[in-house]
Structure formats: C-alpha cells, structure tokens
Amino acid sequence: MRLVSLAVLCTALLLPGLAEAQEAMAPNVRVRVGEHGGFNRVVFDWRTRVPYRVENGSNQVTVHFERLATLDLSGYRHNPPPLVKSLASRPDGGELAVQIGIPAGATLRHFEHGTKVVIDVYAPPINAAMAGDVRPMPAMPEKTAIPAKPAEPAAKPAG
C-alpha cells in the first residue's frame, strides 16, 4: 500500500513539472506572412514534419498542430497582411492551436511543403447585396456631329 501511495505522490508532483518541461523544450517556429496576387499567405516553418488539421469558422480558422511549439510572430506583428486580421496561439493539451482571424466569407487553401505548413487566405467574393447597390452609369446621349465652320478667307494686305 505504501508503494502505491508513493507512486501516486510522485505522479502528482512530477506531472505538472513534466508539462512545463515539455513546453520549455517545445521548438521555436518562425511564422512568415505575405501578400500575393489575390491572396495572403501564412507559413509555419517547422523543422520537422508535424501533422495538423484545420477547423473553419465564420471569421476565424483554427490550425491544430500535433505538437507544442512557441511561435515567432515578429514578422506578422511588423507587417500584417490585410486578410489576416489576427494571429494567436495557445497550448491545447499536447497540441498547439493557432487561431487566424479572417474576413467573413474568405476562403482558404492549406497544404504542406516539406516541413512547412502553408495557409492561403483568399478575399471573400463581392457581396451580392453590395453588388445590387451598384448602378450602371446612364447611357450617354449620342453626339450629333456639328458641321465644321468653313475657313475664313485670309485677309488681303492693304496696299
């Protein structure tokens, strides 16, 4: 019975420290962002391949990486692209959850490129309601040709 109590006590004392040690050993992952023709890109530069999954929301997407890490967001903070409204991370059990704020109606593409995970954010299509407010310019009336005035004969010099 004492052995079981000792095991429970050791587990209770070591588990919180183990979680902190895992977080301290978590790799530092650089995050790069950029604007490209028609979309904005977020790249997570992992050193090794890390499985991930993506959950879409209306104004945000959450990327769940199957490993803890510390994100270097200095590039995002220095020059955030317009379609990436926010970028924040938090530990989620033994995983890393990254929340990316996006405009309502934006579409995503995500893929791996070697050890990197790439998230592309595409601008939402023009809202149909907004498109209904756009009115075409009225047609310009056809111009009627105005006949050119005949040239005046040159004045003859006096004299």
BAMAR-791147 format. One record per residue: x negated, y, z negated of N, C-alpha, C, O in turn; residue number from 1; residue in three letters. Coordinates in nm, 3 decimals, decimal comma. Each point is the difference from the previous one (the first is absolute). Layout:
BEGIN
REC        nx        ny        nz       cax       cay       caz        cx        cy        cz        ox        oy        oz   num   residu
REC         X         Y         Z         X         Y         Z         X         Y         Z         X         Y         Z   NUM      ALA
...
! end
This chain:
BEGIN
REC        nx        ny        nz       cax       cay       caz        cx        cy        cz        ox        oy        oz   num   residu
REC    -0,083    -0,119     0,000     0,083     0,119     0,000    -0,087     0,125     0,000     0,032     0,099     0,065     1      MET
REC    -0,143    -0,105    -0,139    -0,089     0,117    -0,003    -0,060     0,025     0,138    -0,022     0,115     0,038     2      ARG
REC    -0,004    -0,221     0,037    -0,058     0,015     0,133     0,097     0,073     0,093    -0,040     0,086     0,078     3      LEU
REC     0,168    -0,120    -0,088     0,103     0,067     0,081     0,010     0,146    -0,040     0,008     0,087     0,087     4      VAL
REC    -0,009    -0,058    -0,215     0,008     0,139    -0,046    -0,121     0,079     0,047     0,013     0,116     0,038     5      SER
REC    -0,130    -0,178    -0,042    -0,121     0,067     0,046     0,007     0,028     0,150    -0,041     0,107     0,045     6      LEU
REC     0,094    -0,201     0,033     0,014     0,018     0,144     0,098     0,113     0,031    -0,025     0,083     0,087     7      ALA
REC     0,136    -0,079    -0,159     0,100     0,106     0,019    -0,061     0,135    -0,035     0,021     0,098     0,071     8      VAL
REC    -0,095    -0,093    -0,181    -0,063     0,125    -0,042    -0,102     0,047     0,103    -0,002     0,118     0,034     9      LEU
REC    -0,081    -0,208     0,017    -0,101     0,036     0,101     0,067     0,049     0,128    -0,044     0,098     0,060    10      CYS
REC     0,151    -0,166    -0,020     0,073     0,040     0,120     0,059     0,139    -0,018    -0,009     0,083     0,090    11      THR
REC     0,068    -0,058    -0,203     0,061     0,131    -0,027    -0,104     0,111    -0,001     0,028     0,112     0,043    12      ALA
REC    -0,147    -0,143    -0,090    -0,105     0,102    -0,006    -0,070     0,020     0,134    -0,041     0,111     0,031    13      LEU
REC     0,028    -0,217     0,048    -0,078     0,008     0,123     0,081     0,043     0,122    -0,055     0,066     0,089    14      LEU
REC     0,183    -0,100    -0,081     0,078     0,032     0,119     0,004     0,149     0,032    -0,024     0,036     0,115    15      LEU
REC     0,052     0,053    -0,210    -0,002     0,143     0,035    -0,137     0,042     0,051    -0,009     0,078     0,095    16      PRO
REC    -0,096    -0,127    -0,156    -0,135     0,033     0,046    -0,030    -0,057     0,136    -0,073     0,060     0,078    17      GLY
REC     0,130    -0,177    -0,047    -0,019    -0,062     0,130     0,063     0,085     0,109    -0,059     0,019     0,106    18      LEU
REC     0,179     0,031    -0,130     0,066     0,086     0,098    -0,080     0,127     0,024    -0,016     0,043     0,114    19      ALA
REC    -0,036     0,016    -0,222    -0,082     0,121     0,015    -0,128    -0,032     0,075    -0,045     0,080     0,082    20      GLU
REC    -0,014    -0,195    -0,109    -0,123    -0,039     0,070     0,027    -0,021     0,148    -0,082     0,037     0,085    21      ALA
REC     0,198    -0,098    -0,052     0,034    -0,019     0,141     0,016     0,134     0,070    -0,046     0,017     0,112    22      GLN
REC     0,111     0,079    -0,178     0,017     0,132     0,060    -0,134     0,069     0,017    -0,024     0,067     0,100    23      GLU
REC    -0,066    -0,083    -0,199    -0,131     0,063     0,008    -0,083    -0,061     0,113    -0,082     0,068     0,061    24      ALA
REC     0,104    -0,197    -0,033    -0,074    -0,068     0,106     0,067     0,019     0,136    -0,056    -0,043     0,101    25      MET
REC     0,171     0,105    -0,096     0,072     0,019     0,125    -0,084     0,083     0,096    -0,063     0,098    -0,042    26      ALA
REC     0,062    -0,135     0,168    -0,082     0,075     0,096     0,057     0,140     0,024     0,118     0,025    -0,023    27      PRO
REC    -0,204     0,063     0,069     0,041     0,134     0,040     0,027    -0,006     0,150    -0,090    -0,034     0,077    28      ASN
REC     0,210     0,066    -0,035     0,040    -0,008     0,140     0,019     0,140     0,054     0,082     0,077    -0,051    29      VAL
REC    -0,158    -0,045     0,155     0,015     0,131     0,064     0,126     0,001     0,086     0,028    -0,096     0,071    30      ARG
REC     0,046     0,207    -0,080     0,122     0,017     0,081    -0,026     0,114     0,097    -0,033     0,111    -0,041    31      VAL
REC     0,047    -0,141     0,170    -0,016     0,102     0,103     0,135     0,031     0,061     0,085    -0,088     0,012    32      ARG
REC    -0,065     0,214     0,026     0,125     0,042     0,063    -0,034     0,084     0,123    -0,108     0,058     0,010    33      VAL
REC     0,202    -0,054     0,083    -0,023     0,082     0,119     0,126     0,019     0,081     0,096    -0,077    -0,011    34      GLY
REC    -0,099     0,181     0,094     0,109     0,029     0,093    -0,043    -0,048     0,138    -0,111     0,029     0,045    35      GLU
REC     0,198    -0,101     0,020    -0,026    -0,048     0,136     0,119     0,040     0,085     0,102     0,044    -0,054    36      HIS
REC    -0,112    -0,058     0,183     0,109     0,038     0,090     0,128    -0,075    -0,033     0,012    -0,118     0,032    37      GLY
REC     0,084     0,184    -0,095     0,130    -0,058    -0,028     0,012    -0,074    -0,132     0,111    -0,042    -0,035    38      GLY
REC    -0,220     0,025    -0,040     0,011    -0,069    -0,128    -0,113     0,042    -0,093    -0,099     0,059     0,042    39      PHE
REC     0,117    -0,091    -0,170    -0,104     0,020    -0,102    -0,045    -0,138    -0,047     0,080    -0,094    -0,002    40      ASN
REC    -0,207     0,082    -0,034    -0,055    -0,130    -0,038    -0,060     0,006    -0,140    -0,065     0,098    -0,037    41      ARG
REC     0,087    -0,205    -0,040    -0,062    -0,021    -0,131    -0,077    -0,132     0,010     0,056    -0,102     0,039    42      VAL
REC    -0,185     0,106    -0,074    -0,084    -0,120     0,008    -0,057    -0,028    -0,138    -0,058     0,088    -0,063    43      VAL
REC     0,075    -0,211     0,016    -0,057    -0,046    -0,126    -0,124    -0,081     0,035     0,011    -0,108     0,060    44      PHE
REC    -0,128     0,158    -0,097    -0,128    -0,063     0,034    -0,043    -0,102    -0,106    -0,091     0,028    -0,078    45      ASP
REC     0,154    -0,144     0,076    -0,038    -0,107    -0,092    -0,133    -0,060     0,046    -0,032     0,005     0,119    46      TRP
REC    -0,046    -0,062    -0,211    -0,126    -0,066     0,034     0,022    -0,144     0,046    -0,078    -0,054     0,077    47      ARG
REC     0,186    -0,006    -0,127     0,037    -0,135     0,040     0,146     0,002     0,039     0,074     0,092    -0,035    48      THR
REC    -0,031    -0,195     0,108     0,140    -0,008     0,040     0,087    -0,019    -0,124    -0,026    -0,088    -0,082    49      ARG
REC     0,130     0,171     0,069     0,093    -0,006    -0,112     0,141    -0,013     0,056     0,046     0,090     0,072    50      VAL
REC     0,025    -0,199    -0,102     0,138    -0,013     0,047     0,087     0,114    -0,056    -0,023     0,049    -0,110    51      PRO
REC     0,122    -0,010     0,188     0,088     0,109    -0,041     0,139    -0,025     0,056     0,019    -0,083     0,089    52      TYR
REC     0,077     0,157    -0,142     0,135     0,001     0,054     0,054     0,142    -0,010    -0,046     0,079    -0,083    53      ARG
REC     0,142    -0,046     0,168     0,054     0,136     0,008     0,150    -0,003    -0,028     0,072    -0,083     0,054    54      VAL
REC    -0,027     0,175    -0,140     0,143     0,019    -0,026     0,038     0,139     0,047    -0,058     0,099    -0,044    55      GLU
REC     0,156    -0,092     0,133     0,046     0,129     0,051     0,115     0,052    -0,084     0,088    -0,075    -0,041    56      ASN
REC    -0,091     0,205     0,015     0,109     0,070    -0,065     0,043     0,114     0,092    -0,053     0,012     0,110    57      GLY
REC     0,147     0,070    -0,154     0,046     0,108     0,088    -0,103     0,112     0,011    -0,022     0,051     0,110    58      SER
REC    -0,039    -0,012    -0,220    -0,099     0,109     0,004    -0,137    -0,045    -0,049    -0,086     0,082    -0,028    59      ASN
REC     0,068    -0,213     0,018    -0,130    -0,048    -0,047    -0,020    -0,145     0,043     0,095    -0,074     0,021    60      GLN
REC    -0,219     0,037    -0,010    -0,038    -0,137     0,027    -0,094    -0,041    -0,113    -0,082     0,080    -0,045    61      VAL
REC     0,093    -0,205    -0,001    -0,090    -0,050    -0,103    -0,080    -0,115     0,058     0,055    -0,096     0,053    62      THR
REC    -0,187     0,109    -0,063    -0,091    -0,104     0,047    -0,050    -0,073    -0,125    -0,058     0,062    -0,089    63      VAL
REC     0,081    -0,192     0,084    -0,045    -0,082    -0,113    -0,123    -0,079     0,044     0,010    -0,087     0,086    64      HIS
REC    -0,125     0,117    -0,145    -0,122    -0,075     0,026    -0,014    -0,107    -0,107     0,029     0,026    -0,117    65      PHE
REC    -0,073    -0,145     0,154    -0,010    -0,111    -0,094    -0,131     0,005    -0,080    -0,055    -0,103    -0,037    66      GLU
REC     0,009     0,222     0,011    -0,120     0,019    -0,080     0,003     0,140    -0,058     0,048     0,093     0,063    67      ARG
REC    -0,100    -0,079    -0,183    -0,011     0,133    -0,060    -0,117     0,075     0,063    -0,097    -0,061     0,045    68      LEU
REC     0,107     0,192    -0,043    -0,107     0,085     0,052     0,021     0,141    -0,050     0,108     0,035    -0,048    69      ALA
REC    -0,213     0,044     0,060     0,007     0,143    -0,025    -0,009     0,066     0,137    -0,092    -0,029     0,076    70      THR
REC     0,186     0,117    -0,045     0,000     0,065     0,131    -0,073     0,133    -0,005     0,018     0,079    -0,092    71      LEU
REC    -0,101    -0,055     0,193    -0,065     0,129     0,018     0,089     0,080     0,094    -0,003    -0,019     0,121    72      ASP
REC     0,083     0,109    -0,178     0,097     0,079     0,077    -0,052     0,139     0,036     0,079     0,086     0,039    73      LEU
REC    -0,209    -0,062    -0,053    -0,053     0,134     0,024     0,025     0,048     0,143     0,028     0,118     0,020    74      SER
REC    -0,036    -0,207     0,077     0,027     0,040     0,139     0,144     0,043     0,019     0,028     0,097     0,071    75      GLY
REC     0,064    -0,168    -0,136     0,141     0,037     0,009     0,025     0,134    -0,069     0,069     0,086     0,054    76      TYR
REC    -0,126    -0,069    -0,172     0,021     0,125    -0,075    -0,058     0,120     0,072     0,055     0,110    -0,007    77      ARG
REC    -0,164    -0,131     0,078    -0,066     0,110     0,070     0,078     0,043     0,124     0,009     0,120     0,029    78      HIS
REC     0,048    -0,216     0,044     0,067     0,033     0,126     0,114    -0,098     0,027    -0,011    -0,086     0,087    79      ASN
REC     0,123     0,097    -0,162     0,109    -0,095     0,020     0,069     0,021     0,135     0,032     0,113     0,036    80      PRO
REC    -0,008    -0,222     0,037     0,073     0,015     0,127     0,147     0,029    -0,028     0,051    -0,038    -0,105    81      PRO
REC     0,019     0,105     0,196     0,136     0,047    -0,027     0,104    -0,109    -0,023     0,097     0,024    -0,071    82      PRO
REC    -0,114    -0,143     0,128     0,100    -0,105    -0,017    -0,024    -0,085    -0,124     0,083    -0,084    -0,035    83      LEU
REC    -0,195     0,106    -0,034    -0,029    -0,072    -0,124     0,022     0,100    -0,113    -0,090     0,074    -0,038    84      VAL
REC     0,213    -0,073    -0,015     0,042     0,100    -0,097    -0,067    -0,017    -0,136    -0,025     0,098    -0,070    85      LYS
REC    -0,003    -0,223     0,031    -0,066    -0,027    -0,127    -0,068    -0,136     0,009     0,033    -0,083     0,085    86      SER
REC    -0,130     0,064    -0,173    -0,076    -0,126    -0,003    -0,044    -0,023    -0,144    -0,078     0,078    -0,054    87      LEU
REC     0,128    -0,185    -0,007    -0,032    -0,028    -0,141    -0,008    -0,151    -0,018     0,063    -0,076     0,072    88      ALA
REC    -0,143     0,034    -0,172    -0,014    -0,142    -0,026     0,020    -0,028    -0,148    -0,014     0,087    -0,085    89      SER
REC     0,048    -0,214     0,058     0,017    -0,044    -0,139    -0,022    -0,150    -0,004     0,032    -0,070     0,096    90      ARG
REC    -0,086     0,020    -0,208    -0,011    -0,145    -0,013     0,140    -0,059    -0,017     0,087     0,061    -0,063    91      PRO
REC    -0,067    -0,179     0,119     0,128    -0,068    -0,009    -0,029    -0,147    -0,026    -0,009    -0,080     0,093    92      ASP
REC    -0,006     0,045    -0,222    -0,045    -0,134    -0,035    -0,145    -0,014     0,045    -0,083     0,084    -0,035    93      GLY
REC     0,052    -0,186     0,109    -0,136    -0,018     0,053    -0,015     0,060     0,138    -0,100    -0,024     0,067    94      GLY
REC     0,198     0,102    -0,023    -0,002     0,061     0,133    -0,015     0,151    -0,010     0,009     0,059    -0,107    95      GLU
REC    -0,031     0,002     0,223    -0,004     0,145     0,011     0,118     0,043     0,087     0,015    -0,048     0,113    96      LEU
REC     0,068     0,136    -0,165     0,113     0,054     0,076    -0,034     0,142     0,042    -0,035     0,083    -0,084    97      ALA
REC     0,044    -0,056     0,213    -0,028     0,133     0,054     0,128     0,055     0,060     0,058    -0,060     0,091    98      VAL
REC    -0,014     0,174    -0,141     0,123     0,063     0,050    -0,039     0,114     0,093    -0,079     0,088    -0,035    99      GLN
REC     0,137    -0,091     0,155    -0,026     0,101     0,101     0,133     0,070     0,031     0,094    -0,062     0,048   100      ILE
REC    -0,088     0,192    -0,077     0,119     0,079     0,031     0,002     0,034     0,147    -0,100     0,047     0,055   101      GLY
REC     0,213    -0,071     0,011     0,014     0,025     0,143     0,132     0,074     0,025     0,088    -0,002    -0,086   102      ILE
REC    -0,074     0,068     0,201     0,127     0,066     0,032     0,111    -0,103     0,021    -0,026    -0,111     0,045   103      PRO
REC     0,149     0,148    -0,078     0,115    -0,088     0,024     0,008    -0,030     0,149    -0,013     0,091     0,083   104      ALA
REC     0,033    -0,216    -0,049     0,012    -0,040     0,140    -0,132    -0,030     0,069     0,000    -0,042     0,115   105      GLY
REC    -0,112     0,063    -0,183    -0,130    -0,031     0,059    -0,012    -0,151     0,018     0,059    -0,077    -0,077   106      ALA
REC    -0,134     0,035     0,177    -0,022    -0,143     0,021    -0,147    -0,032    -0,027    -0,086     0,087     0,003   107      THR
REC     0,061    -0,215    -0,030    -0,134    -0,044    -0,038    -0,050    -0,111     0,090     0,078    -0,074     0,061   108      LEU
REC    -0,208     0,064    -0,054    -0,067    -0,115     0,057    -0,114    -0,029    -0,095    -0,067     0,093    -0,045   109      ARG
REC     0,043    -0,218     0,012    -0,112    -0,033    -0,088    -0,069    -0,125     0,053     0,062    -0,088     0,059   110      HIS
REC    -0,193     0,083    -0,081    -0,078    -0,113     0,048    -0,134    -0,003    -0,071    -0,039     0,097    -0,065   111      PHE
REC    -0,031    -0,209     0,080    -0,135    -0,013    -0,053    -0,098     0,016     0,115     0,026    -0,044     0,112   112      GLU
REC    -0,138     0,106    -0,141    -0,109     0,010     0,097    -0,127    -0,040    -0,075    -0,063     0,082    -0,066   113      HIS
REC     0,028    -0,209     0,076    -0,110    -0,052    -0,081     0,042     0,002    -0,146     0,101    -0,061    -0,037   114      GLY
REC    -0,176     0,130    -0,045     0,033     0,010    -0,143     0,084     0,123    -0,031     0,038     0,021    -0,115   115      THR
REC    -0,008     0,059     0,214     0,077     0,123    -0,020     0,150    -0,028     0,017     0,040    -0,086     0,078   116      LYS
REC     0,041     0,159    -0,154     0,145    -0,004     0,017     0,041     0,138     0,051    -0,034     0,102    -0,059   117      VAL
REC     0,108    -0,102     0,170     0,037     0,124     0,069     0,151     0,018    -0,005     0,076    -0,092     0,030   118      VAL
REC    -0,033     0,211    -0,070     0,142     0,036    -0,001     0,016     0,122     0,091    -0,060     0,104    -0,024   119      ILE
REC     0,140    -0,118     0,129     0,030     0,111     0,090     0,142     0,049    -0,029     0,093    -0,080    -0,010   120      ASP
REC    -0,078     0,211    -0,003     0,130     0,063    -0,028     0,038     0,083     0,122    -0,073     0,091     0,039   121      VAL
REC     0,187    -0,125     0,020     0,050     0,071     0,118     0,112     0,093    -0,041     0,084    -0,035    -0,084   122      TYR
REC    -0,081     0,154     0,143     0,102     0,101    -0,032     0,138    -0,054     0,032     0,018    -0,077     0,094   123      ALA
REC     0,081     0,119    -0,174     0,137    -0,044     0,029     0,048     0,060     0,131    -0,045     0,108     0,039   124      PRO
REC     0,136    -0,179     0,030     0,055     0,056     0,123     0,082     0,124    -0,033     0,041     0,019    -0,115   125      PRO
REC    -0,017     0,062     0,214     0,081     0,121    -0,022     0,137    -0,043    -0,048     0,063    -0,088     0,059   126      ILE
REC    -0,019     0,149    -0,164     0,129    -0,032    -0,060     0,112     0,032     0,100     0,002     0,109     0,059   127      ASN
REC     0,088    -0,203    -0,039     0,108     0,019     0,096     0,085     0,122    -0,035     0,047     0,070     0,089   128      ALA
REC    -0,028    -0,046    -0,219     0,079     0,117    -0,040    -0,071     0,127     0,041     0,063     0,096     0,046   129      ALA
REC    -0,195    -0,096    -0,063    -0,074     0,119     0,041     0,006     0,015     0,151     0,011     0,112     0,051   130      MET
REC    -0,018    -0,222     0,020     0,003     0,007     0,146     0,134     0,056     0,047     0,006     0,068     0,103   131      ALA
REC     0,103    -0,097    -0,179     0,131     0,053     0,037     0,007     0,150    -0,015     0,083     0,064     0,065   132      GLY
REC    -0,167    -0,005    -0,150     0,000     0,144    -0,020    -0,076     0,074     0,109     0,011     0,122     0,011   133      ASP
REC    -0,086    -0,193     0,067    -0,079     0,066     0,105     0,090     0,017     0,121     0,056    -0,097     0,051   134      VAL
REC    -0,042     0,219    -0,007     0,085     0,029     0,115    -0,088     0,038     0,117    -0,098     0,074    -0,016   135      ARG
REC     0,132    -0,125     0,134    -0,080     0,038     0,116     0,018     0,148     0,032     0,104     0,059    -0,031   136      PRO
REC    -0,203    -0,003     0,091     0,010     0,141     0,040     0,104     0,010     0,110     0,011    -0,089     0,084   137      MET
REC     0,066     0,199    -0,082     0,097     0,015     0,109    -0,074     0,015     0,132    -0,112     0,052     0,007   138      PRO
REC     0,178    -0,099     0,095    -0,063     0,008     0,133    -0,014     0,146     0,039     0,088     0,082    -0,024   139      ALA
REC    -0,199    -0,053     0,084    -0,025     0,136     0,048     0,080     0,020     0,127     0,006    -0,090     0,085   140      MET
REC     0,057     0,207    -0,069     0,073     0,024     0,126    -0,099     0,001     0,115    -0,116     0,042    -0,011   141      PRO
REC     0,168    -0,090     0,123    -0,088    -0,002     0,117    -0,032     0,144     0,039     0,084     0,089    -0,003   142      GLU
REC    -0,207    -0,071     0,039    -0,041     0,134     0,041     0,040     0,020     0,145    -0,015    -0,089     0,084   143      LYS
REC     0,068     0,208    -0,056     0,031     0,032     0,139    -0,117     0,081     0,052    -0,053     0,089    -0,066   144      THR
REC     0,018    -0,122     0,185    -0,115     0,068     0,058     0,036     0,144     0,029     0,105     0,029     0,059   145      ALA
REC    -0,190     0,060    -0,100     0,020     0,142     0,029    -0,091     0,032     0,118    -0,121    -0,021    -0,005   146      ILE
REC     0,183     0,072     0,113    -0,084     0,025     0,118    -0,106     0,106    -0,034     0,024     0,097    -0,072   147      PRO
REC    -0,139    -0,122     0,128    -0,109     0,094    -0,022     0,030     0,128     0,073     0,055    -0,002     0,110   148      ALA
REC    -0,092     0,115    -0,169     0,020     0,130     0,059    -0,102     0,015     0,114    -0,118    -0,030    -0,018   149      LYS
REC     0,165     0,076     0,136    -0,098     0,014     0,111    -0,107     0,102    -0,039     0,026     0,098    -0,070   150      PRO
REC    -0,142    -0,124     0,117    -0,114     0,088    -0,031     0,024     0,136     0,061     0,051     0,011     0,112   151      ALA
REC    -0,086     0,094    -0,185     0,012     0,136     0,048    -0,112     0,024     0,101    -0,112    -0,045    -0,020   152      GLU
REC     0,144     0,116     0,129    -0,110     0,031     0,093    -0,100     0,094    -0,071     0,037     0,086    -0,080   153      PRO
REC    -0,160    -0,105     0,113    -0,104     0,080    -0,061     0,016     0,145     0,044     0,031     0,025     0,116   154      ALA
REC    -0,051     0,068    -0,205     0,012     0,143     0,031    -0,114     0,038     0,092    -0,114    -0,042    -0,018   155      ALA
REC     0,149     0,124     0,118    -0,103     0,046     0,092    -0,069     0,118    -0,057     0,065     0,089    -0,056   156      LYS
REC    -0,191    -0,084     0,068    -0,073     0,115    -0,054     0,039     0,129     0,074     0,022    -0,002     0,121   157      PRO
REC    -0,014     0,110    -0,193     0,036     0,130     0,058    -0,120     0,056     0,072    -0,114    -0,004    -0,048   158      ALA
REC     0,141     0,054     0,156    -0,099     0,071     0,058    -0,065     0,008     0,114    -0,090     0,083     0,015   159      GLY
! end
